[in-house]
Amino acid sequence: MINPGPGEYVHVMEGQRHGYRNLTIGITYTAPGGAPPMHTHMGEESHVLVKRQKVLYALGDKMFVMEGPYIVNIPPMVPHSFQNLDDEVAELVVIFPTNVWEYDVLGYFPFATPQAKALAEEATRAKAQPERR
């Protein structure tokens, strides 16, 4: 288990240790408001969220909110981070088509910007409103 950022823990399962040639799986446990710092990976990465929770992403120079269930593809070497906007721990499954868990930390958190705060506030406000049927 590693702790890459405030409120985030990751259980990493490198495929080579489990008989796979090209697969690594991580399960992130991200607390409400938690986020890893911006970082990159040498290989492609996919995030899967099964629960109906909201997560704010910074992917390259774009920011957007996703609501589960979803899958997000992150190309190799694209700086990225994510922040849990839910009031419960978010469990993201991260999938790497490689045998190694490697990442380079860029050392900053993108979610203090006015744009990120506005996106988070809008997503939270939308969640608080009941669905109309």
Buried (B, 14 or more C-beta within 10 A) or exposed (E): EEEBBEBBBBEBEBBEEEEBEEBBBBBBBBBBBBBBBBBBBEBBBEBBBEEEBBBBBBBEEEBEBBBBEBEBEBEEEBBBBBBBBBEEBBBBBBBBEBBEBEBEEBEEBBBEEEEBEEBBEEBBEEBEEEEEE
